[in-house]
Amino acid sequence: MSARWRSILCLIAAIIVSSACGDPPEKEMQQAQGAIDAARAAGADQYAREDFAAAQEALKHAREAVDQHDYRLALNHALDSRERAQNAAKQVGDRKAMARVEAERALTDASAAFGAARLKLKAAETARVASARLADARRTIADGEQALQKARAAFEQSDYLAVPSWVSDVTARLRVTAHDLDAVLPAAGHRRR
């Protein structure tokens, strides 16, 4: 028997029991709250936001139904909340792993762009390009270094979703800077001949 059919049968059984006794589904609501708390602890509020929010919303509806003495509806919402919270918790592992891969890729791209820009800046300085022409490049490279430090710190704290936001813009700017420095170098080389 599939898990879905078992859930449906449990729901039907709970409805029958609830309608027979006429008491609020406190146990089921506590189970739903426990599942929500466990999902939050697993990181579902970050990595499975939609299902996590739906679980919270279903529990809210269960409480509202209890206030209106509609215990059957409250039970339905409580069971739905618990199931959604459990599903959210199950999704966290895969989504966190995907976020980690994306964060690693973003860090690698940013590090490569940073390294290339620094090398081109050093070459421009060696070629004695006017310091005023290199001011923007120096600023962009310094910004890139700070962004990389923040992104690496976020990565170390397993905040994988924050990493791409720290480095995506600065990676693009570092690539443009490296390209601009490349354009300055041949001109500097031609002047020296």
C-alpha positions in Angstrom: 0.0 0.0 0.0 1.4 3.4 -1.0 2.1 6.1 1.5 -0.5 8.3 -0.2 -3.2 5.6 0.4 -2.1 5.2 3.9 -2.4 8.9 4.5 -5.9 8.9 3.0 -7.0 6.0 5.1 -5.5 7.7 8.2 -7.4 10.8 7.3 -10.7 9.0 6.9 -10.2 7.1 10.2 -9.3 10.3 12.0 -12.4 12.0 10.6 -14.6 9.2 11.8 -13.0 9.2 15.3 -13.2 13.0 15.5 -16.8 13.2 14.4 -17.7 10.5 16.9 -16.2 12.2 19.9 -16.7 15.8 19.0 -13.4 17.0 20.6 -10.9 19.4 19.0 -8.0 17.5 17.3 -5.4 18.7 19.8 -3.1 15.7 19.3 -3.0 16.1 15.5 -2.5 19.8 15.8 0.4 19.2 18.2 1.9 16.7 15.7 1.5 19.2 12.9 3.3 21.9 15.0 6.0 19.3 15.9 6.5 18.5 12.2 6.7 22.3 11.4 9.3 22.8 14.1 11.3 19.8 12.8 11.1 21.1 9.2 12.3 24.5 10.3 15.2 23.0 12.2 16.1 21.1 9.0 16.1 24.3 7.0 12.8 24.0 5.2 12.0 27.7 5.7 15.0 28.4 3.4 15.1 25.4 1.1 11.5 24.4 0.8 9.7 27.7 1.3 6.5 26.9 -0.5 5.7 23.7 1.3 6.8 25.0 4.6 4.6 28.1 4.2 1.7 25.9 3.2 2.2 23.7 6.3 2.1 26.8 8.5 -1.0 28.1 6.7 -2.8 24.8 7.1 -2.1 24.8 10.8 -3.4 28.3 11.1 -6.6 27.2 9.3 -6.8 24.3 11.8 -6.7 26.6 14.7 -9.3 28.9 13.1 -11.6 25.9 12.6 -11.2 24.9 16.2 -12.2 28.4 17.2 -15.4 27.9 15.1 -16.0 24.5 16.7 -15.6 22.8 13.3 -13.5 19.9 14.5 -13.7 17.9 11.3 -12.3 20.7 9.3 -9.7 21.4 11.9 -8.6 17.8 11.7 -8.3 18.0 7.9 -6.2 21.1 8.2 -4.0 19.6 11.0 -3.3 16.4 9.0 -2.6 18.5 5.9 -0.2 20.7 7.8 1.7 17.7 9.2 2.0 16.1 5.8 3.2 19.3 4.1 5.7 19.9 6.9 7.1 16.4 6.5 7.3 16.8 2.7 9.1 20.1 3.2 11.6 18.5 5.5 12.3 15.7 3.0 13.0 18.2 0.2 15.7 20.1 2.2 18.5 17.6 1.6 18.3 17.6 -2.2 17.7 21.4 -2.5 20.5 22.2 0.0 22.9 20.0 -2.0 21.8 21.8 -5.3 22.3 25.1 -3.6 25.8 24.0 -2.4 26.8 23.1 -6.0 25.5 26.4 -7.3 27.4 28.3 -4.5 30.6 26.4 -5.3 30.2 27.2 -9.0 29.6 30.9 -8.2 32.7 31.0 -5.9 34.8 29.3 -8.5 33.7 31.8 -11.2 34.3 34.7 -8.9 37.7 33.5 -7.9 38.7 33.0 -11.5 37.5 36.5 -12.5 39.2 38.0 -9.5 42.5 36.2 -10.3 42.4 37.3 -13.9 41.7 40.9 -13.1 44.5 41.0 -10.5 47.0 39.5 -13.0 46.0 42.0 -15.7 46.3 44.9 -13.2 49.8 43.7 -12.2 50.7 43.5 -15.9 49.4 47.0 -16.4 51.3 48.3 -13.4 54.5 46.6 -14.7 53.9 48.2 -18.1 53.7 51.5 -16.3 50.2 52.4 -17.4 49.2 55.7 -15.8 47.9 55.2 -12.3 44.9 57.3 -13.0 43.8 54.9 -15.7 44.0 52.0 -13.2 42.0 53.6 -10.4 38.7 52.1 -11.4 40.3 48.7 -11.9 41.8 48.8 -8.4 38.5 49.8 -6.9 36.6 47.0 -8.6 39.3 44.4 -7.6 39.1 45.6 -4.0 35.3 45.3 -4.1 35.7 41.8 -5.6 38.0 40.8 -2.8 35.5 41.9 -0.1 32.6 40.2 -1.9 34.6 37.0 -2.1 35.5 37.1 1.6 31.8 37.6 2.5 30.7 34.8 0.1 33.3 32.4 1.5 32.2 33.2 5.0 28.6 32.5 4.0 29.6 29.2 2.4 31.5 28.2 5.5 28.3 28.8 7.6 26.4 26.7 5.1 24.4 29.7 3.9 24.6 28.5 0.3 21.7 30.6 -1.0 23.5 33.8 -0.1 26.7 33.0 -1.9 25.6 33.7 -5.5 24.0 37.0 -4.5 27.3 38.1 -3.0 29.4 37.4 -6.1 27.3 37.4 -9.2 27.4 41.2 -9.8 31.0 41.6 -8.8 32.1 38.6 -11.0 30.6 40.4 -14.1 32.4 43.6 -13.1 35.7 41.8 -12.6 35.4 40.3 -16.1 34.7 43.7 -17.6 37.7 45.1 -15.7 40.0 42.3 -16.9 38.8 43.0 -20.5 39.4 46.7 -20.1 42.8 46.2 -18.7 43.6 43.9 -21.6 42.7 46.7 -24.0 45.1 49.1 -22.1 48.0 46.7 -22.2 48.7 46.6 -26.0 48.4 50.4 -26.1 51.0 50.7 -23.4 53.2 48.2 -25.2 53.0 50.1 -28.5 53.9 53.4 -26.8 57.1 51.9 -25.4 58.4 50.8 -28.8 
